[in-house]
Amino acid sequence: MLDVNNIRKDFPILHRQVNGKPLIYFDNAATSQTPQQVIDVIVDYYSNYNANIHRGVHSLSQEATDAYEQARLKIQNHFNAKHSHEIIYTSGTTHGINLIANGFSSLLQKGDEIIVSALEHHSNIVPWQMLCERTGAILKVIPMNQNGELVLSEFDSILNDNTKLVFVNHISNALGTINPIKYIITEAHKFGAVVLVDGAQSCPHIKPDVQALDVDFYVCSAHKICGPTGVGMLYGKEEWLKKLPPYQGGGEMIAEVSFEKTTYADLPHKFEAGTPNICGGIAFGAALDYMNRIGFANISAYENELLKYATEQLQQIEGLKIYGTAKEKTSVISFNVGNIHPYDIGTILDKMGIAVRTGHHCAQPIMDYFKIPGTIRASFMFYNTKEEIDTFITALKKAVMMLS
Ligand SMILES: *Cc1c(COP(=O)(O)O)cnc(C)c1O
């Protein structure tokens, strides 16, 4: 199984103090922490072979290019993509979604329909609204129920021959719900619709297989998988990436340029204009190596234990309500206590060294559904412990007492 005490030694930040108390980091759904193995890769890059890629004949440029392309192969392998050119480096999930939404501007017509889910992050709502404004397409929403689960019968009934695109997250960042994306993909394909899955929250906990899912596009961010910020990946099926126009113009993405006509580079470079986050890409590969060494089966089994334990403890606090009680969920717990404002509890917890998120979690429609301004969200990774949860529960009880 999983040797948490040893794993924690890999994370320097977990040993610092915050406000005079040992840090307890429960804001993993916003960003994860970085192990020394990944930090070392970053330091090594800038200390030893920092250079621009794909253009230099000199040795440093070759080394950097090799490491960057090697990391692309690791990403391909991790997600089981058929071709390495189906992996596009992005600056993160938001960039990947906007790249696709922009690309479809020229492929959609007035009256076409786009389906998103009620559980989406703002970054998976706003780009589609903008796309609808540009094209005259219509946005439809798969509703959710009180448990925070998508109502699939409603999905079945809004799906039709006009449906061109379906966008859904694999796991909700606000509630932790694991969505039945295999079902959604299969049903959408029956109508010829293209499916994009936002994997920002799933990749830290499970290992998605894009070919088994038969998904058309899949996006994620490295910083939620123990990697650095500012880098992520977009997986796209070759046929779709070929059909989509480039997102940004610039260096790296061209084959030939003249003032009369420019031809674009082949995949993946067509979508990778400008100097990328080279070090970030290499570190992304190292982060996947790190997670795979621990093993995703071990990670999810352990995190489920943490989820179960924390849920049981929280439920014993009077007046505490958990939002998001789906049967299938990951280690994210959103809750409120009585009428206490989440921000007030979050502030007191911070004084005790405990980092949780408070607010709408970039998912205002979900908060509107529950008629609340926000929640407190505790989200766990494999480096968290039951002892930390105990400390958190004690601190939470104290905060509630102070505020009621
Ligand atoms: C974090 C997150 C995003 C946005 O990721 P960025 O790295 O900020 O681009 C999108 N969707 C979900 C579900 C997320 O959790």
The ligand as an SDF file (V2000), in Angstrom:
LIG
                    3D

 15 15  0  0  0  0  0  0  0  0999 V2000
   -8.7430   23.9570  -11.7530 C   0  0  0  0  0  0  0  0  0  0  0  0
   -9.7990   23.6180  -12.7160 C   0  0  0  0  0  0  0  0  0  0  0  0
   -9.8930   24.2540  -13.9700 C   0  0  0  0  0  0  0  0  0  0  0  0
   -8.9640   25.3650  -14.3590 C   0  0  0  0  0  0  0  0  0  0  0  0
   -7.6470   24.9790  -14.4030 O   0  0  0  0  0  0  0  0  0  0  0  0
   -6.4990   26.0580  -14.6600 P   0  0  0  0  0  0  0  0  0  0  0  0
   -5.2460   25.3520  -14.3120 O   0  0  0  0  0  0  0  0  0  0  0  0
   -6.8010   27.2200  -13.7610 O   0  0  0  0  0  0  0  0  0  0  0  0
   -6.5890   26.4420  -16.1040 O   0  0  0  0  0  0  0  0  0  0  0  0
  -10.8810   23.8560  -14.8320 C   0  0  0  0  0  0  0  0  0  0  0  0
  -11.7590   22.8950  -14.4980 N   0  0  0  0  0  0  0  0  0  0  0  0
  -11.7080   22.2600  -13.3140 C   0  0  0  0  0  0  0  0  0  0  0  0
  -12.6920   21.1760  -13.0190 C   0  0  0  0  0  0  0  0  0  0  0  0
  -10.7420   22.6080  -12.3860 C   0  0  0  0  0  0  0  0  0  0  0  0
  -10.6990   21.9860  -11.2010 O   0  0  0  0  0  0  0  0  0  0  0  0
  1  2  1  0
  2  3  1  0
  2 14  2  0
  3  4  1  0
  3 10  2  0
  4  5  1  0
  5  6  1  0
  6  7  2  0
  6  8  1  0
  6  9  1  0
 10 11  1  0
 11 12  2  0
 12 13  1  0
 12 14  1  0
 14 15  1  0
M  END
$$$$
